[in-house]
């Protein structure tokens, strides 16, 4: 921890040798000598030149940049009267650099320049040459015989036991020992302290007799207090003191608001006898006055003041007016609804998805929407929020468009995609979904290996693969056959076929040409088994998967024998890959066509293979995709290379042996292929060619969306409501302070009041803001929706916490019940005091009270182990701040209650003494009555005994004087019961 260390002065070593100057001369002279030693007996004295030491007579100005912070600051009008005026000097040796004498026996060294403070009424600055001059009187100036005590050097020390200071922390300081008077203007000036400096600064000749003497005296014979004194000035500034009172005294002046000043505090009367514009006052509502609370309410008020009986009909009148804006539905519910009339806004209606209020008596207790719109007090709060949006609409929209960023460009691309998607969907519905299976196969021929007809969780099969393992000959589904049999092709022109028949069907064949099997028949008819001798329909090697005759002893129609041979050599791996992959394709196609028994048979057979799990995993999926996309199984070899490498193990091969599966798969699945249901395949092909989602997928590749903004694969417009993170309490305080807290403008000085957050008002205000902002966003065609919550923060939380959840998610409940705990359950200490104006950085804490250990009369003391800083501090004006704390009024007031601790901020060094004399228990209790002399200056010649346990002595040297006069930050605790009126 860094601490401070004070030093009396800093000076080059040569200064210690200075004595009195020669008679008749101004400057001191030094003669240097050097002794040369060869041997103890052989020495020689060498005398150097005579040196002239520069003193104050050579200074005709000081660079203002060498002076640092000035206390009080220039132009201050409320300086603390019991503090000492000081100025920092960046060159640590400058105050003593030109002092024309050595330090005395006690190490005290007078600086060659000093700081003086004179009343502006008796002092005057005027131009001069070479320096401006200060004209004042002798009584305004300090005693220069004590000037050694009021200049020192300050250093920051990281370790008190370490002699070294923190680099760059050394500064010198000049202090004026004058006691200031409250409410007076002053002139502070740095002036020379020796006669030579005064003479050269005013352009006069330097008199050797007075050159090394003081610039002025205060107690010499013949000195009069009103004698004029003329001093050259190196630096000057002006300030004024404020009313009398230091930190402790100002805290003691704070009292609770009570009596007449507290009457009516926290609410505003509102006349509701004529609520509508240009309406004549209703005699039935004469004298109807509502007392409306603001964002803060007085804790003495248990709740909202009941509405007067004269305003009973106002609720129904409001309901009629608000509901008139809802669309009118014709009698019987037939026909389109007519637009509603121009009506007052239904605040929060779009968020709640409602267009009318609940007129049921007592509905406001659990229906926030009705409570907000049927109670004048809450509509006032919502209207204040809406007015803020209307008044600042341009600034708000500028921020909203900046917040939206590239949203409009993304929505433009999505609009194009949406158009493309709808055109493609229409074309698919009209021109693809209506085709027959034969026509669809011909149409899809170029894309069959990209269209998925069978989709499963891990594996999928394209239409080309399904046709490949079907009983249809491969050429029938190819592009060459489709081109050959196109309606306007050479074959079709010579064919005799019914109108509209599709090439490849039985009806569209020349009579003199051998009739090939029709497509639909080939897909389903067992008699249309294709193939040449030695070939099979599935793309596998004949020695791995082949059709064998059923065993003679067990004649089963369509019995398929699948013999899977173990492959051990590297050249056979591709054959195994094709075999296993083809079996999976056959199984999936059989399952898709409803042949569950054969599919289960193949599945159980494959489960016997030790690497089936890998085949069904991602590698198998890649293998199947490669197979069906390229029309060959060769591309699948790499995907299963790692898995099939295990087959090179001979022991595994021997264990596997020749696995011969004789399974009865029925007449629909066999070596000639799978019987494919034509209509089912047509529907799967139609679904596979559906363009739905394809445009969105393309958009997702082109436009990168931030997380949570929307579905990147959708073509619907993106909506992103702006988020305004500003605390709206600041806006309400600036626009309508008497609605923030009614009576705030008349709140007296040096008073405090404990108030609480008014949750219904705050929630109504925020809903009104969001309602009007959404209307503005709609009007400006902003890509958002009317249920967005754009304003969610009311209080200035340091962590940016939000006070209001999404309004659209409100699930009923009374108005004010939806705010966060830190928004609606705060207790706020409102302080308006001279203390805050004079000490703007005052800190305030809340500390629980506990039983005192020292038997104090009150029996309580602060529990200093449990400090609670405010949730936030909201400045109202220069003298007023609202400090928010968590808790209830009963917990804070007690018993035992809590203390509010006012703490002075130690943001700058201050020197001074207390105003009132008190027992000197420590040097921090030192007061002006003990240190001041008859002239009103602090004097180090006053005999003051050191407090017990202190190592410092008053007047010992400049360092100890500075340590004693340093003002420590003050902490004053006041119990809450002292600050709250009973």
Order of alpha helices (4+ residues) and beta strands (2+ residues): beta-beta-beta-beta-beta-alpha-beta-beta-beta-beta-beta-beta-alpha-beta-alpha-beta-beta-beta-beta-alpha-alpha-alpha-alpha-alpha-alpha-alpha-beta-beta-alpha-alpha-alpha-alpha-beta-alpha-alpha-alpha-alpha-alpha-alpha-beta-beta-beta-alpha-alpha-alpha-alpha-beta-alpha-alpha-beta-alpha-beta-beta-beta-beta-alpha-beta-alpha-alpha-beta-alpha
